[in-house]
Amino acid sequence: MNLYYDEFILERHVRSILSRNFTEVFETSDFYNVRCNVCGDSKKDKYLKRGYLLKNKEPWVYYCHNCQVSMSVPNWMKQYFNDDYKRYMGDVIRQNKSSIMDQNKYDNIKKVKSSQERDEKEDTKHFKSILKFEDCVQFCENRKIPKEVYSKWYYSVGGLYKGRIIIPFRNNATGKIYYYQGRKFNNKIGVKYLSRYGIHNSVYNYYNVDKDKPVIILEGPIDSIFVANSVAVTGLKLKDDRLNDFKQKYFMVDNDNSGNKNAIKLLKLRKYVFNWSKFLKDHKCNRDIKDVNDFIMYNNENIDILTWDMISSYFTNNITDKIYFPVDKQKT
């Protein structure tokens, strides 16, 4: 049976593995960097991390600069995190909606519930109003997140998402939460973000934007709060078919090395990309700016939201403008 392997499903399961089994995970839109679980990494330096899960490969690859092991990420999961691999394959099979399964190949997979069948009550019962936690509120205030927004967020006091601020994705018309993302707050273990399990719409603000107007596409939900008529794709994913629902798409990637790599990829596809370099020359800040939230916190004009009129002239789909998106090739 030929199966279609969805990258979104893979990332959800990988994040779960990293959150539960690794400390101090470094994350970009292109890779995860961890201490290698295969060789144990450096015995002299406990902070050295030479294992990489390369998301910009097709398929994803696990590679270690120390022991030189190299394999596909699903194979890495199968060898070292087999229960998670079985859950992952369960979700893959479920998504393919196959009514006939090769019993010899998938018998033992069926014994483990897929994450689609996960009892979310076990996860969400630990979600408490963020307003009960002064340090979480202070975090939001420091980032200039409006109270009318963060007051509807949660903090997880236990379970899988323990120590994370929970950002709900709501349909404003119905008030229904269709997705959520846990952001690491005081939990020192695991990846920065851990999202809802299962196959769901993971585009932040999807139901609330005017699809007939220009839609700004960002990487993170917090950034999207400060950009009018915008969505966030929780780590830049160009393969999400839901983005095709927007007639006019404008990508506002992060102003860092990984963001610049994505910007160049988008320019090659003739997509519109935000030119941070030109924008920041016209709108000064008192420190380096990585993303929209940084700009809101540190701009010298007290700008608290970016409107289409303010940013439209800074988008380009001209491949010659790639000079404005320098990439440091030394950063793996």
Secondary structure, DSSP 8 states (H G I E B T S, - for coil): ------HHHHHHHHHHHHHHH-BS-EE-SSEEEE--TTT---SS-TT---EEEETTSSS-EEEETTT--EEEHHHHHHHH-HHHHHHHHHHHHHHHT-S---HHHHTTTTTS--GGG--THHHHTTEEEGGG-HHHHHHHHHTT--HHHHTT-EEE-SGGGTTEEEEEEEETTTTEEEEEEEEESS--BS-SEEE-SSS----BTTTTS-TTS-EEEES-HHHHTTBTTEEE-SS--TT-GGGGG-SSEEE---SSHHHHHHHHHHHHTT-EEE-HHHHHHHS-BSS---SHHHHHHHBTT----B-HHHHGGGEE--GGGGGGS---TT--
